[in-house]
Amino acid sequence: MEEYVMKEKGLQAQNNTWMKKIALFLASQNVSLFGSSVVSFAIIWYITLETSSGKWVMLSAICSMLPQVLISLWVGVWADRYNRKYLILFSDGFIALSTLILAVIFFAGYRSINLLLVVSFIRSVFTGIQTPAVNAVYPQIVPAEKLTKVNGINQTLNALLLLLAPAVGGMVLGYLDISWAFMIDVITAVIAIIILCFIKIDKVSQPDEKSSVFENLREGVKYTFENKLLKDIIICFGISFFLITPAAFLTPIMIQRSFGDEVWRLTANEMVWTIGSLIGGIFVSFRGEFKNKIRTIAISLIAFGITFALLGMVKWFMVYLLIMGLSGFFMPICSTAQTVLIQENVQDTMMGRVFSIIQIITSASMPVAMLLFGPLADVVSVELILLVTGIMLAGLGFIVSRYRIT
């Protein structure tokens, strides 16, 4: 009996340890996400309202995404060779520093869209360092059977803060100045860094610590693309992100052209998507597990396709917002199913490299898509682009639904 009690106490202490770690880690990363989101919304809206140009929105998207592609392969190796905690601290610190410099320049009265693009490029570089490290940490500190639940909670927190971010970004841009949005990001980054400092995250030991970075890189690429499931997931990621791009980047232009250029409309567009994501994240948290993750991903892609196509057809703004909110519901469901499917099928020593390769594909898909859709939006209506890409997304979902894990 005494031995049983001691065992139970040990299990309880172990549970308390990982739960405390993940609570602090979620707090740190979501505070950081909030500040970054405020700045991202403020920049894209500032550029949209100043230029009303698909070309400038395209350049903004490329500067925000392309650097992640350029650095991600190396970062995957770093995330597996070095302590992931320090990579996250390093990247958060440099993002805050670059944003602080931008705020000082704007406060001094020098306003330049080109400068915004340069800082977006720098921020993207360090986001490219941070993201694979963050994704690789979860299976390191969370028990495997709790990954779906924790990812669902994280998606809920993401959505909750992203619900506030456009509202805060809109208020700051509308009533104060974009410079104050930059300062919000600096403050939240400092808070995130302080919280993360209290978490102990060990470095993952590698079977061959003496191998070169290039050898580690080659091993990661080989491991990923020789695994049929991972290879197929990456192909699905690339196509789906390419097709989602118009809804992600061009809807502000569509709203301005078709419904009006008031800031509240742009804010409402982001908020209803986030409300839908919040509800979807809560759904995932309470459900706890998706037994058939492939089917879950397929249903989500079909739902994205139908709702995005409908966005290109509606004529009333309130109906548009309702459909946008519905599409947002499926984002955390799809994201959680995809992330956990990867986390469950990748060994921990390869986790950083696999997630970096996925980040390369997703980050490259959107800038490449904007090279097509950005200029196209100045020639044809955004509504037509959403209709066509929505139909193609639904088709991709039907293809995925027929996939079988062997």
Residue, then its C-alpha position, 0 to 999 in steps of 0.5 A: m500500500e505504501e509503495y502504491v501511495m509513493k508511486e501515485k505521488g511520483l506520478q502526480a509530481q511528474n504531471n505537475t512538472w510538465m503542466k507547469k512547464i507547458a502553462l508557462f510556455l503557452a503564456s510566453q508564446n501567446v504573449s509574443l504572438f499577440g504583439s507580433s499580430v498587432v504589428s502585422f495587422a497594422i502594417i498590412w492595413y497601413i499599406t492597404l490604406e496608403t496604396s490600395s494596390g495589390k502590388w504593394v500588398m504582394l511586396s509586403a507578403i513576400c517580405s513577411m514570408l520569403p525570409q523564413v524560406l531562406i533560413s528555415l533549413w538551417v534553423g531545423v538543424w539548429a533546433d535539433r543541435y542546440n537548446r531550443k529555448y535559447l533559439i526562441l529567446f534569441s529570435d524574440g529579442f532581435i524581433a523586439l530590437s528591430t521593431l523598437i528601432l522602427a518605432v523610434i524612426f516613425f516617432a521621429g517623423y520619417r514615414s516610408i513604406n519601403l522601411l516597413l518592408v525592410v523591417s518586415f523582412i528582418r522580423s521574418v528572418f527571426t520568426g523563421i528561427q523561432t517557429p520550428a524551435v517552438n513546434a519542436v518543443y511541444p513533444q519534448i515537454v508534453p506527454a504524447e497522449k496529451l499533444t492533441k489537447v495541448n495543441g487545441i488549448n494553444q489554438t484557443l489561446n492563439a484565437l483569443l489573442l488574435l481576436l484582440a490583436p486586430a481590435v487593438g491594431g485598428m484602434v491604434l491605427g485609427y486613433l493614435d499612430i502606427s508607431w504605438a503598435f510597434m511599441i506594443d510588440v516591443i513590450t510583449a516580446v520583453i514579457a515573453i522573454i522573461i516568462l521563458c527564462f523561468i522554464k527549464i528545457d533541456k537540449v535534445s541529445q543527438p546520436d552523432e553530435k560530431s556530424s557537420v551541419f550539412e550532414n545533419l541537413r542532408e539527413g533531415v531532408k532524406y528522413t522527411f522525403e523518404n517517409k511517404l506520410l511526411k512527403d504527402i503531408i508536405i505536398c498537401f501543405g504546399i498546395s493548400f497554403f498556395l490556394i488559401t493565400p488570396a483569402a489571407f492577403l487580398t480580402p482587405i483590398m476586396i473589402q475596400r473596393s466593394f464595401g468601403d475603406e473604413v478601418w472598422r471594416l478591416t478590423a471586423n474582417e480579422m475579428v470574425w475570422t478569429i472568433g470562428s478560430l476561437i470557437g474551433g479551438i475550444f471545440v478541439s480542446f474539449r474533444g481532446e483527440f481526432k482518431n482519423k486525422i486525415r479525414t479531419i484535414a480533408i473535411s477542413l479543406i473542403a470547408f475552406g473551399i466552400t466558404f472562400a468561394l462563397l466570400g467571392m459571391v456575397k454582396w452584403f458585408m454582414v453576410y460576408l462576415l458571417i461566412m468569414g467567421l465560419s471559415g475561421f472555425f475550421m482553422p484550429i481543427c485543421s492545424t491541430a490535426q496536421t501538427v499532431l499527425i506530424q508530432e506523432n510520426v516523427q522522432d524527437t531528434m528529427m523534429g526541428r528539421v521536419f518542422s523547418i522543412i514544412q515551414i519552408i514549404t508553407s512560407a514559400s507557397m504564400p509569396v509564390a502565390m502572391l506573385l501570381f494573385g497580387p498583380l492579378a488582383d489589379v486586373v480581375s476582381v478579388e471575388l473571382i480569385l476567391l471563387v476559383t481558388g475556393i473550388m480548387l481547395a474543395g477539390l483538394g479536400f476530396i483528394v485528401s479524403r481518399y488517402r490511406i495511411t499504409 
